[in-house]
């Protein structure tokens, strides 16, 4: 087994083990398909962001989700999540609860698939369908 294959297999433990780092999430594609089985990945919701122009900390939130591509494919997703720029189109949506917060709905703003290791990291923003 190559190191690349071993690294992808290790992602099942580091990203998806619900007793360790794996956090449950729901992913809904623009056609409103959501996996029948519970998905797990690494979620983040950080309450501080840096202003790239000044380097100063500003108040804000930066939410992310990292998941295995193989898991999403096995769950029936035919495309990888991506940001949808057209405000009139339905976005990819993600639901997960934080450690100290109730479940929150986010939209995928940007995604970074790493096909070398077999994972995808999604940058998320709060989703308010009334504002869309």
C-alpha positions as CSV (number, residue, x, y, z in Angstrom):
1,X,0.0,0.0,0.0
2,X,1.4,3.4,-1.0
3,X,1.7,6.2,1.5
4,X,-0.9,8.2,-0.4
5,X,-3.4,5.3,-0.1
6,X,-2.6,4.9,3.6
7,X,-3.0,8.6,4.2
8,X,-6.5,8.6,2.6
9,X,-7.5,5.5,4.7
10,X,-6.3,7.3,7.8
11,X,-8.7,10.2,7.1
12,X,-11.5,7.8,8.0
13,X,-10.2,7.8,11.5
14,X,-9.0,11.4,11.8
15,X,-12.1,13.0,10.2
16,X,-14.9,10.6,10.7
17,X,-14.6,8.8,14.0
18,X,-17.5,10.2,16.0
19,X,-15.8,9.2,19.3
20,X,-12.8,11.3,18.4
21,X,-12.6,14.2,15.9
22,X,-15.6,13.5,13.7
23,X,-18.6,15.8,14.0
24,X,-22.0,15.0,12.4
25,X,-23.1,17.2,9.6
26,X,-25.7,17.2,6.9
27,X,-24.8,18.3,3.3
28,X,-27.6,19.3,0.9
29,X,-26.8,19.9,-2.8
30,X,-28.6,22.5,-4.9
31,X,-31.1,19.9,-6.1
32,X,-32.0,19.3,-2.4
33,X,-30.4,15.8,-2.3
34,X,-29.1,15.0,1.2
35,X,-27.4,11.7,2.2
36,X,-29.6,9.1,3.9
37,X,-26.8,8.2,6.3
38,X,-25.2,10.5,8.8
39,X,-22.0,12.1,7.6
40,X,-19.0,13.0,9.8
41,X,-16.2,15.4,9.2
42,X,-14.0,18.1,10.8
43,X,-15.9,21.3,11.5
44,X,-14.6,24.6,12.6
45,X,-16.3,27.8,13.7
46,X,-13.7,30.4,14.7
47,X,-14.7,33.8,16.1
48,X,-11.9,35.9,14.9
49,X,-10.7,36.8,11.5
50,X,-7.7,38.8,10.3
51,X,-8.0,41.8,8.0
52,X,-5.8,40.9,5.1
53,X,-5.0,44.5,4.3
54,X,-3.9,45.5,7.8
55,X,-3.1,42.2,9.5
56,X,-5.3,43.3,12.4
57,X,-7.8,41.1,14.1
58,X,-11.4,42.0,13.4
59,X,-14.6,40.6,14.8
60,X,-16.0,38.0,12.6
61,X,-16.6,34.3,12.1
62,X,-14.9,31.8,9.9
63,X,-16.7,28.4,9.6
64,X,-15.2,25.4,7.7
65,X,-16.0,21.8,7.1
66,X,-13.5,19.2,5.9
67,X,-14.8,15.8,4.6
68,X,-13.5,12.8,2.7
69,X,-14.3,12.9,-1.0
70,X,-14.7,9.1,-1.0
71,X,-17.4,9.4,1.7
72,X,-19.4,12.0,-0.2
73,X,-19.2,9.9,-3.4
74,X,-20.3,6.7,-1.5
75,X,-23.2,8.7,0.0
76,X,-24.5,9.5,-3.5
77,X,-23.3,13.0,-4.2
78,X,-22.5,13.2,-7.9
79,X,-20.6,16.5,-7.7
80,X,-18.3,18.0,-5.1
81,X,-19.6,20.9,-3.1
82,X,-18.7,24.4,-4.5
83,X,-19.7,28.0,-3.9
84,X,-22.6,29.2,-6.1
85,X,-22.0,32.8,-7.1
86,X,-25.5,33.4,-8.6
87,X,-27.7,34.6,-5.7
88,X,-30.8,33.4,-7.7
89,X,-29.5,29.8,-7.7
90,X,-29.7,27.4,-4.8
91,X,-26.4,26.9,-2.9
92,X,-24.8,23.9,-1.3
93,X,-26.0,23.9,2.3
94,X,-24.3,22.4,5.4
95,X,-25.9,21.9,8.8
96,X,-23.9,21.2,12.0
97,X,-24.0,22.0,15.7
98,X,-21.1,23.7,17.4
99,X,-19.6,22.5,20.7
100,X,-21.6,25.1,22.6
101,X,-24.2,26.1,20.0
102,X,-27.3,24.7,18.5
103,X,-27.4,23.4,14.9
104,X,-26.7,26.2,12.4
105,X,-27.2,26.2,8.6
106,X,-24.4,27.5,6.4
107,X,-23.9,27.8,2.7
108,X,-20.8,26.8,0.9
109,X,-19.0,29.9,-0.2
110,X,-15.8,28.3,-1.5
111,X,-14.3,24.8,-1.7
112,X,-10.9,23.4,-2.0
113,X,-10.8,19.7,-3.1
114,X,-7.5,18.0,-2.5
115,X,-7.6,15.0,-4.8
116,X,-4.1,14.0,-3.8
117,X,-5.3,13.1,-0.3
118,X,-9.0,12.7,-1.0
119,X,-10.5,15.4,1.1
120,X,-12.4,18.6,0.5
121,X,-12.4,21.7,2.7
122,X,-15.4,24.0,2.4
123,X,-15.5,27.7,3.5
124,X,-18.9,28.4,4.9
125,X,-21.1,31.4,5.6
126,X,-24.3,31.7,7.6
127,X,-27.3,30.9,5.5
128,X,-30.4,33.1,5.8
129,X,-32.8,32.1,3.0
130,X,-34.9,35.2,3.7
131,X,-31.8,37.4,2.8
132,X,-31.1,35.5,-0.4
